[in-house]
Amino acid sequence: MEPSLDGRFFMGERNREHIMIWSTTTFAQVRDFYVPKYVNGFAFMSQNGQVAFITQRAGQVHLRVWKLHPTKEILNIPLPFNGYSVAFAPDNELAAIGTGIKGDIALWDMSTMSTVATLQGHTERVDWLKFIQDGRLLLSRSEDGTMRVWGVKPGSEHNIPLLPVLSECPGHVSLDPSHFTVLGNYEQEGRDVVLYTNGEVSTRVNVHKRGSYTVSFTVKGSRAKGELSEVEFLVNGDIVGRRFLTKEWNTYQFKIQEETKALALSVRFVNDAWDPANNEDRNVWVREMGVECP
């Protein structure tokens, strides 16, 4: 969610293709943008009735600006890097864009449409940005589990403190669209992700204390051709367990010794099968993945 600068509206996304704006007084939806490309980031610009999106599809990344009254796209330019978050200074002359390149943040001049500086310090993708103090400072939040404060104007010091942003024990991550990525043919059923073909469901969880953790996966499967669905459970690309899944929900837990702060958790479906003669289809349902305290 993203509030407007005047606090009158807030903005969110659905399925990475719909951007919705609600009133904070009536809580009624006032706009619904359909953007036929995946939306990686979005932000209100200054109090001029404009919003901006970072979109991506087929390797092409664009910065797009829309006017709200009347609804009209007024800018659509390609970016020379991936973009996963965006924020604008109050004068709209400077944009900050999380590029996804080792946690780099590009400061983008909106008049020349070029990068004027690159802020480096995060080690993972930056997923949220916000200008504060009249555009003097920039807040950034990263998947490396930290927040940084950057000085972006003369007289302000760069990269001031390093702040934790997640609890030491994050618990489970429910699989809404902002929390997972999928390889393979899938659908979402309420809070669950259903894999119809061999593939992988992944999410990322940040922890702040290196050491021993319990990772958990809540899943179920189905049977076809006399065999149950088989999955592999992975942490940062390494297989920590394999199981055949029944039609009942089960939570599987594994102890790990982890040295990194960002944990990539995945469920990989490996034995898809379909038996049309008996109307049987081998699928996998994934509900939650997470990390528990030692």
Residue pairs with C-beta under 8 A, 6 or more apart in sequence:
1 10
1 11
1 12
2 10
2 11
2 12
2 42
2 43
2 44
3 9
3 10
3 11
3 24
3 44
4 10
4 11
4 44
4 47
5 44
5 46
5 47
5 90
6 47
7 24
8 23
8 24
8 25
9 21
9 22
9 23
9 24
9 30
9 44
10 21
10 22
10 24
11 19
11 20
11 21
11 22
11 42
11 44
11 51
12 19
12 20
12 22
13 19
13 20
13 39
13 42
13 178
14 20
14 177
15 177
16 38
16 39
16 40
16 177
17 34
17 35
17 36
17 37
17 38
17 39
18 32
18 33
18 34
18 35
19 31
19 32
19 33
19 35
19 39
19 42
19 51
19 53
20 29
20 31
20 32
20 33
21 29
21 30
21 31
21 32
21 51
21 68
22 28
22 29
22 30
23 30
31 68
31 71
33 51
33 53
33 66
33 71
35 53
35 55
35 64
36 57
37 55
37 56
37 57
37 60
37 62
38 55
38 56
38 57
39 53
39 54
39 55
40 54
40 55
40 56
40 61
40 82
40 83
40 84
40 85
41 53
41 54
41 83
41 84
41 85
41 86
41 97
41 98
42 51
42 52
42 53
42 54
42 86
43 51
43 52
43 86
43 87
43 88
43 129
44 50
44 51
44 52
44 88
45 51
45 52
45 65
45 88
45 92
46 88
46 90
46 91
46 92
48 92
49 67
49 68
49 69
50 65
50 66
50 67
50 68
50 74
50 92
51 65
51 66
51 68
52 63
52 64
52 65
52 66
52 86
52 88
52 95
53 63
53 64
53 65
53 66
53 86
54 61
54 62
54 63
54 64
54 79
54 83
54 84
54 85
54 86
54 97
55 61
55 62
55 64
56 62
56 82
56 83
60 78
61 78
61 79
61 81
61 82
61 83
62 76
62 77
62 78
62 79
63 75
63 76
63 77
63 79
63 83
63 86
63 95
63 97
63 108
64 73
64 75
64 76
64 77
65 73
65 74
65 75
65 76
66 72
66 73
66 74
67 73
67 74
77 113
79 97
80 115
81 97
81 99
81 100
81 101
81 106
82 99
82 100
82 101
83 97
83 98
83 99
83 100
84 98
84 99
84 100
84 125
84 126
84 127
85 97
85 98
85 126
85 127
85 128
85 129
86 95
86 96
86 97
86 98
86 129
87 95
87 96
87 129
87 130
87 131
87 138
88 94
88 95
88 96
88 110
88 131
89 95
89 96
89 131
89 135
89 152
90 131
90 134
90 135
91 135
92 110
93 109
93 110
93 111
94 107
94 108
94 109
94 110
94 116
94 135
94 152
95 107
95 108
95 110
96 105
96 106
96 107
96 108
96 119
96 129
96 131
96 138
96 140
96 152
97 105
97 106
97 108
97 129
98 104
98 105
98 125
98 126
98 127
98 128
98 129
98 140
98 142
99 105
99 106
99 126
100 125
100 126
102 120
102 122
102 123
103 120
103 121
103 122
103 123
103 124
103 125
103 126
103 142
103 144
104 118
104 119
104 120
104 122
104 126
105 118
105 119
105 120
105 122
105 126
105 129
105 138
105 140
105 150
106 115
106 117
106 118
106 119
107 115
107 116
107 117
107 118
107 119
107 152
108 114
108 115
108 116
109 115
109 116
117 152
119 138
119 140
119 150
119 152
119 158
119 159
121 148
121 159
122 140
122 142
122 144
122 146
122 148
123 142
123 144
124 142
124 143
124 144
124 145
124 262
125 142
125 143
126 140
126 141
126 142
126 143
127 141
127 142
127 143
128 139
128 140
128 141
129 138
129 139
129 140
129 141
130 138
130 139
131 137
131 138
131 139
131 152
132 138
132 139
135 152
135 153
136 151
136 152
136 153
136 155
136 156
137 149
137 150
137 151
137 152
137 156
137 160
138 149
138 150
138 151
138 152
139 147
139 148
139 149
139 150
140 147
140 148
140 149
140 150
141 147
141 165
142 148
143 204
143 206
143 262
144 206
144 261
144 262
145 164
145 165
145 166
145 206
145 207
145 208
145 261
145 262
146 162
146 163
146 164
146 165
147 162
147 163
147 164
147 165
148 159
148 160
148 161
148 162
148 163
149 159
149 160
149 161
149 163
150 158
150 159
150 160
151 157
151 158
151 159
151 160
164 208
165 206
166 206
166 207
166 208
167 208
168 207
168 208
168 209
168 293
169 207
169 291
169 292
169 293
170 205
170 206
170 207
170 290
170 291
171 290
171 291
171 292
172 216
172 218
172 288
172 289
172 290
173 179
173 180
173 203
173 205
173 265
173 288
173 289
173 290
174 191
174 287
174 288
175 188
175 191
175 192
175 193
175 201
175 203
175 286
175 287
175 288
175 289
176 191
177 188
179 203
180 193
180 201
180 202
180 203
181 201
181 202
181 203
182 193
182 195
182 199
182 200
182 201
182 202
183 199
183 200
183 202
184 195
184 196
184 197
184 198
184 199
184 200
184 269
185 195
185 196
185 197
185 199
186 193
186 194
186 195
186 196
186 199
186 201
187 193
187 194
187 196
188 194
189 285
191 287
192 285
192 286
192 287
193 201
193 285
193 286
193 287
194 283
194 284
194 285
194 286
195 201
195 269
195 272
195 283
195 284
195 285
195 286
196 272
196 281
196 283
197 269
197 272
198 269
198 270
198 271
198 272
199 268
199 269
200 234
200 266
200 267
200 268
200 269
201 266
201 267
201 286
201 289
202 264
202 265
202 266
202 267
203 264
203 265
203 266
203 289
204 262
204 263
204 264
204 265
205 262
205 263
205 265
205 289
205 290
205 291
206 261
206 262
206 263
207 213
207 258
207 261
207 263
207 291
208 261
210 258
210 259
210 260
210 261
211 257
211 258
211 294
212 255
212 256
212 257
212 258
212 294
213 255
213 256
213 258
213 263
213 291
213 292
213 293
213 294
214 253
214 254
214 255
214 256
214 291
214 292
214 293
214 294
215 233
215 235
215 240
215 253
215 254
215 256
215 263
215 265
215 289
215 290
215 291
215 292
216 251
216 252
216 253
216 254
216 288
216 289
216 290
216 291
216 292
217 233
217 251
217 252
217 265
217 267
217 286
217 288
217 289
218 249
218 250
218 251
218 286
218 287
218 288
218 289
219 231
219 243
219 245
219 249
219 250
219 252
219 267
219 284
219 285
219 286
219 287
220 245
220 246
220 247
220 248
220 249
220 250
220 284
220 285
221 228
221 229
221 230
221 231
221 244
221 245
221 246
221 247
221 282
221 283
221 284
221 285
222 228
222 229
222 245
222 247
222 280
222 281
222 282
222 283
223 229
223 247
223 280
223 282
224 273
224 274
224 275
224 278
224 280
224 281
224 282
225 273
225 275
225 280
225 282
227 244
227 271
227 273
227 282
228 244
228 245
228 246
228 282
229 244
229 245
229 269
229 271
229 282
229 283
229 284
230 242
230 243
230 244
230 245
230 269
230 270
230 271
231 242
231 243
231 245
231 267
231 268
231 269
231 270
231 284
232 239
232 241
232 242
232 267
232 268
232 270
233 239
233 240
233 241
233 242
233 243
233 252
233 254
233 265
233 266
233 267
233 268
234 240
234 264
234 265
234 266
234 267
234 268
235 254
235 256
235 258
235 263
235 264
235 265
235 266
236 258
236 260
236 263
236 264
237 264
237 266
240 254
240 256
241 252
241 254
243 252
245 284
249 285
249 287
251 288
253 292
263 291
265 289
265 290
265 291
267 284
267 286
267 289
269 283
269 284
271 282
272 282
272 283
273 281
273 282
274 280
274 281
274 282
275 281
